[in-house]
Amino acid sequence: MERESRYLTDDIFTDYLNNETNHDIYSRRKSIEMLKSLKLVFYKDTEDAKLREKYLNYYMEVHPVFEKRYLKANNEEREKMLENAIKRAKIIRDDFVSHNFRLVVNIALKEYKKFPNLQLEKIDLIQEGNLGMLKAIEKFDIDTGNAFSTYAIWWIRSYIQRYIIQRGRTIHLPANILDYFRDYSVAREVLSNKLGKTPTLEEIADYMNEPVYKIEEIVRYKNQFQNVNSLNEPVIAEEDDEIGAFIPDNSKSVENEVEEKIFSEEFNNFIEQSNLTDREKEILIKRNGLYGGEIYTLEKLGQCYGITRERVRQIEYGAIRKLQKTLKEGKYDFEVTDNYDHKYRPLIEKEHSGKKPKSKRFF
């Protein structure tokens, strides 16, 4: 089944391409001349004085009349002349991009044919290729003597391929993560061919010059995002029922939220009556992520308080013992309702050797 464009029909798209690509590509000499003129566009974008002077010299080299007037003008007149010259340089840049548009289209259509199953639009790939063209114009060094088209192909293809990788996924990932995925896949394939077996994580880490734990993270993330379906994806092709319609809503009810708030206040009173020090309270709360907070590791808490992780563990153990003592002495007691899966229960039962409570109470 052929993909239908959401934006342009085939006839409109063809007419658009015919109109936009109806330009002859400039000769190498003409391209260099235009590049020297349009480089002035980046004059104010750089803080490098040498680079600014270089861009200005390029422009004056192609426009000798401007050079004569500019050198004779005072500072105020030069500012106005420079502003007008930058505007003209932008027009030249747009014209240069139009004359190289055919190059962008050719690369975009070739990349489009490589991925027939992805729901991507040709026009989107072309637009991304144009961004690559603009980047190539900015980065191209005229003094190298290389042909601009040869240099621009890499930037255009790079932008298009990165767009395909990002947009071709249900979940969009940062570019640096995608680069890691690609490098890992290349390393795994190269080592498989070289060793004649599936390489270990240590061998891949050594090949990529990365620590083993980083390779483990790459593998974990790669597996997580490998088989992801959109909630809007139909359960059966050509039918209206979507996957999201069959997923239950597990969000908290108003009753549960009220109950959690009441119990949090009651649990806070319980901690207050257990004679914990301020530091014990803070460590206990942060270690167990109470009141919806973040769960801290021993090492992170040690850094916060300037103590060792073993000392944090000792403080946490002491605080738990105080809570248990308060319960055993009968100084405090509270009930838990059946429909509320309480997250504070494991904290109190931490030192109870895995014994389950006989009633709805914590002990």
Contacts in CASP RR format, 6 or more apart in sequence:
PFRMAT RR
TARGET T0000
AUTHOR 0000-0000-0000
METHOD contacts of the structure
MODEL  1
MERESRYLTDDIFTDYLNNETNHDIYSRRKSIEMLKSLKLVFYKDTEDAK
LREKYLNYYMEVHPVFEKRYLKANNEEREKMLENAIKRAKIIRDDFVSHN
FRLVVNIALKEYKKFPNLQLEKIDLIQEGNLGMLKAIEKFDIDTGNAFST
YAIWWIRSYIQRYIIQRGRTIHLPANILDYFRDYSVAREVLSNKLGKTPT
LEEIADYMNEPVYKIEEIVRYKNQFQNVNSLNEPVIAEEDDEIGAFIPDN
SKSVENEVEEKIFSEEFNNFIEQSNLTDREKEILIKRNGLYGGEIYTLEK
LGQCYGITRERVRQIEYGAIRKLQKTLKEGKYDFEVTDNYDHKYRPLIEK
EHSGKKPKSKRFF
3 119 0 8 1.000
5 13 0 8 1.000
5 121 0 8 1.000
5 122 0 8 1.000
5 123 0 8 1.000
6 121 0 8 1.000
7 121 0 8 1.000
7 123 0 8 1.000
8 16 0 8 1.000
8 121 0 8 1.000
8 123 0 8 1.000
13 122 0 8 1.000
13 123 0 8 1.000
16 123 0 8 1.000
17 105 0 8 1.000
20 98 0 8 1.000
20 101 0 8 1.000
20 105 0 8 1.000
21 101 0 8 1.000
21 102 0 8 1.000
21 105 0 8 1.000
23 98 0 8 1.000
23 99 0 8 1.000
23 101 0 8 1.000
23 102 0 8 1.000
24 99 0 8 1.000
25 99 0 8 1.000
25 100 0 8 1.000
25 102 0 8 1.000
25 103 0 8 1.000
25 149 0 8 1.000
26 34 0 8 1.000
26 96 0 8 1.000
26 99 0 8 1.000
26 100 0 8 1.000
28 147 0 8 1.000
28 148 0 8 1.000
31 96 0 8 1.000
31 147 0 8 1.000
31 148 0 8 1.000
31 149 0 8 1.000
32 142 0 8 1.000
32 148 0 8 1.000
33 62 0 8 1.000
34 92 0 8 1.000
34 95 0 8 1.000
34 96 0 8 1.000
35 96 0 8 1.000
35 137 0 8 1.000
35 140 0 8 1.000
35 142 0 8 1.000
35 148 0 8 1.000
36 58 0 8 1.000
36 59 0 8 1.000
36 61 0 8 1.000
36 62 0 8 1.000
36 142 0 8 1.000
37 58 0 8 1.000
37 59 0 8 1.000
37 62 0 8 1.000
37 63 0 8 1.000
37 88 0 8 1.000
37 89 0 8 1.000
37 92 0 8 1.000
38 89 0 8 1.000
38 90 0 8 1.000
38 92 0 8 1.000
38 93 0 8 1.000
38 96 0 8 1.000
38 137 0 8 1.000
39 54 0 8 1.000
39 55 0 8 1.000
39 58 0 8 1.000
39 59 0 8 1.000
39 89 0 8 1.000
39 142 0 8 1.000
40 55 0 8 1.000
40 56 0 8 1.000
40 58 0 8 1.000
40 59 0 8 1.000
40 85 0 8 1.000
40 86 0 8 1.000
40 89 0 8 1.000
41 86 0 8 1.000
41 89 0 8 1.000
41 90 0 8 1.000
41 93 0 8 1.000
42 55 0 8 1.000
42 138 0 8 1.000
43 52 0 8 1.000
43 55 0 8 1.000
43 56 0 8 1.000
43 82 0 8 1.000
43 86 0 8 1.000
44 86 0 8 1.000
46 52 0 8 1.000
46 55 0 8 1.000
56 82 0 8 1.000
58 142 0 8 1.000
59 66 0 8 1.000
59 85 0 8 1.000
59 89 0 8 1.000
60 66 0 8 1.000
60 67 0 8 1.000
60 70 0 8 1.000
61 67 0 8 1.000
63 85 0 8 1.000
66 81 0 8 1.000
66 85 0 8 1.000
69 81 0 8 1.000
70 78 0 8 1.000
70 81 0 8 1.000
70 82 0 8 1.000
73 81 0 8 1.000
93 137 0 8 1.000
96 137 0 8 1.000
97 130 0 8 1.000
97 133 0 8 1.000
97 134 0 8 1.000
97 137 0 8 1.000
100 133 0 8 1.000
100 149 0 8 1.000
100 152 0 8 1.000
101 130 0 8 1.000
103 133 0 8 1.000
103 149 0 8 1.000
103 152 0 8 1.000
103 153 0 8 1.000
103 156 0 8 1.000
104 126 0 8 1.000
104 129 0 8 1.000
104 130 0 8 1.000
104 133 0 8 1.000
104 156 0 8 1.000
105 126 0 8 1.000
107 129 0 8 1.000
107 153 0 8 1.000
107 156 0 8 1.000
107 157 0 8 1.000
107 160 0 8 1.000
108 122 0 8 1.000
108 125 0 8 1.000
108 126 0 8 1.000
108 128 0 8 1.000
108 129 0 8 1.000
108 156 0 8 1.000
108 160 0 8 1.000
109 122 0 8 1.000
109 125 0 8 1.000
111 125 0 8 1.000
111 157 0 8 1.000
111 160 0 8 1.000
111 161 0 8 1.000
111 164 0 8 1.000
112 120 0 8 1.000
112 122 0 8 1.000
112 125 0 8 1.000
115 164 0 8 1.000
115 168 0 8 1.000
118 164 0 8 1.000
118 167 0 8 1.000
118 168 0 8 1.000
119 168 0 8 1.000
120 164 0 8 1.000
120 167 0 8 1.000
120 168 0 8 1.000
124 163 0 8 1.000
124 167 0 8 1.000
125 160 0 8 1.000
125 163 0 8 1.000
125 164 0 8 1.000
128 159 0 8 1.000
128 160 0 8 1.000
128 163 0 8 1.000
129 156 0 8 1.000
129 159 0 8 1.000
129 160 0 8 1.000
131 159 0 8 1.000
132 152 0 8 1.000
132 155 0 8 1.000
132 156 0 8 1.000
132 158 0 8 1.000
132 159 0 8 1.000
133 152 0 8 1.000
133 155 0 8 1.000
133 156 0 8 1.000
135 155 0 8 1.000
135 159 0 8 1.000
136 148 0 8 1.000
136 151 0 8 1.000
136 152 0 8 1.000
136 154 0 8 1.000
136 155 0 8 1.000
136 156 0 8 1.000
137 152 0 8 1.000
139 155 0 8 1.000
140 148 0 8 1.000
140 151 0 8 1.000
140 152 0 8 1.000
162 175 0 8 1.000
162 178 0 8 1.000
165 178 0 8 1.000
166 172 0 8 1.000
166 173 0 8 1.000
166 175 0 8 1.000
166 178 0 8 1.000
169 225 0 8 1.000
169 228 0 8 1.000
170 228 0 8 1.000
170 229 0 8 1.000
170 230 0 8 1.000
171 225 0 8 1.000
171 228 0 8 1.000
173 181 0 8 1.000
173 225 0 8 1.000
177 221 0 8 1.000
180 218 0 8 1.000
181 218 0 8 1.000
181 221 0 8 1.000
181 222 0 8 1.000
183 208 0 8 1.000
184 204 0 8 1.000
184 208 0 8 1.000
184 215 0 8 1.000
184 218 0 8 1.000
184 219 0 8 1.000
184 222 0 8 1.000
187 199 0 8 1.000
187 204 0 8 1.000
187 207 0 8 1.000
187 208 0 8 1.000
188 198 0 8 1.000
188 199 0 8 1.000
188 204 0 8 1.000
190 207 0 8 1.000
191 199 0 8 1.000
191 203 0 8 1.000
191 204 0 8 1.000
191 207 0 8 1.000
192 198 0 8 1.000
192 199 0 8 1.000
195 203 0 8 1.000
199 207 0 8 1.000
201 212 0 8 1.000
201 215 0 8 1.000
201 216 0 8 1.000
201 219 0 8 1.000
202 212 0 8 1.000
204 215 0 8 1.000
205 211 0 8 1.000
205 212 0 8 1.000
205 214 0 8 1.000
205 215 0 8 1.000
208 215 0 8 1.000
229 243 0 8 1.000
230 243 0 8 1.000
231 242 0 8 1.000
231 243 0 8 1.000
231 244 0 8 1.000
231 247 0 8 1.000
232 242 0 8 1.000
232 243 0 8 1.000
232 244 0 8 1.000
233 242 0 8 1.000
233 243 0 8 1.000
234 240 0 8 1.000
234 241 0 8 1.000
234 242 0 8 1.000
234 243 0 8 1.000
235 241 0 8 1.000
235 242 0 8 1.000
235 243 0 8 1.000
235 246 0 8 1.000
252 260 0 8 1.000
255 339 0 8 1.000
256 339 0 8 1.000
256 340 0 8 1.000
259 337 0 8 1.000
259 339 0 8 1.000
259 340 0 8 1.000
260 340 0 8 1.000
263 334 0 8 1.000
263 336 0 8 1.000
263 340 0 8 1.000
263 342 0 8 1.000
263 344 0 8 1.000
264 291 0 8 1.000
266 334 0 8 1.000
267 290 0 8 1.000
267 334 0 8 1.000
267 344 0 8 1.000
269 332 0 8 1.000
270 323 0 8 1.000
270 326 0 8 1.000
270 332 0 8 1.000
270 334 0 8 1.000
271 281 0 8 1.000
271 284 0 8 1.000
271 323 0 8 1.000
273 326 0 8 1.000
273 331 0 8 1.000
273 332 0 8 1.000
274 319 0 8 1.000
274 322 0 8 1.000
274 323 0 8 1.000
274 325 0 8 1.000
274 326 0 8 1.000
274 332 0 8 1.000
275 322 0 8 1.000
275 326 0 8 1.000
276 284 0 8 1.000
276 319 0 8 1.000
276 322 0 8 1.000
276 323 0 8 1.000
279 305 0 8 1.000
279 315 0 8 1.000
280 315 0 8 1.000
280 318 0 8 1.000
280 319 0 8 1.000
280 322 0 8 1.000
281 319 0 8 1.000
283 301 0 8 1.000
283 305 0 8 1.000
283 312 0 8 1.000
283 315 0 8 1.000
283 316 0 8 1.000
283 319 0 8 1.000
284 290 0 8 1.000
284 316 0 8 1.000
284 319 0 8 1.000
284 320 0 8 1.000
284 347 0 8 1.000
285 291 0 8 1.000
285 293 0 8 1.000
286 293 0 8 1.000
286 294 0 8 1.000
286 295 0 8 1.000
286 296 0 8 1.000
286 301 0 8 1.000
287 295 0 8 1.000
287 296 0 8 1.000
287 298 0 8 1.000
287 301 0 8 1.000
287 312 0 8 1.000
287 316 0 8 1.000
288 295 0 8 1.000
288 344 0 8 1.000
288 347 0 8 1.000
289 295 0 8 1.000
289 296 0 8 1.000
290 343 0 8 1.000
290 344 0 8 1.000
290 347 0 8 1.000
296 304 0 8 1.000
297 309 0 8 1.000
298 309 0 8 1.000
298 310 0 8 1.000
298 312 0 8 1.000
298 313 0 8 1.000
299 309 0 8 1.000
301 309 0 8 1.000
301 312 0 8 1.000
302 308 0 8 1.000
302 309 0 8 1.000
302 311 0 8 1.000
302 312 0 8 1.000
305 312 0 8 1.000
317 351 0 8 1.000
320 347 0 8 1.000
320 348 0 8 1.000
320 350 0 8 1.000
320 351 0 8 1.000
321 351 0 8 1.000
323 347 0 8 1.000
323 348 0 8 1.000
324 348 0 8 1.000
324 351 0 8 1.000
324 352 0 8 1.000
324 363 0 8 1.000
326 332 0 8 1.000
327 333 0 8 1.000
327 348 0 8 1.000
327 362 0 8 1.000
327 363 0 8 1.000
328 363 0 8 1.000
333 361 0 8 1.000
334 361 0 8 1.000
334 362 0 8 1.000
335 360 0 8 1.000
335 361 0 8 1.000
336 342 0 8 1.000
336 345 0 8 1.000
336 360 0 8 1.000
336 361 0 8 1.000
336 362 0 8 1.000
337 360 0 8 1.000
338 360 0 8 1.000
344 362 0 8 1.000
345 357 0 8 1.000
345 362 0 8 1.000
348 362 0 8 1.000
348 363 0 8 1.000
349 355 0 8 1.000
349 357 0 8 1.000
349 362 0 8 1.000
352 363 0 8 1.000
357 363 0 8 1.000
END
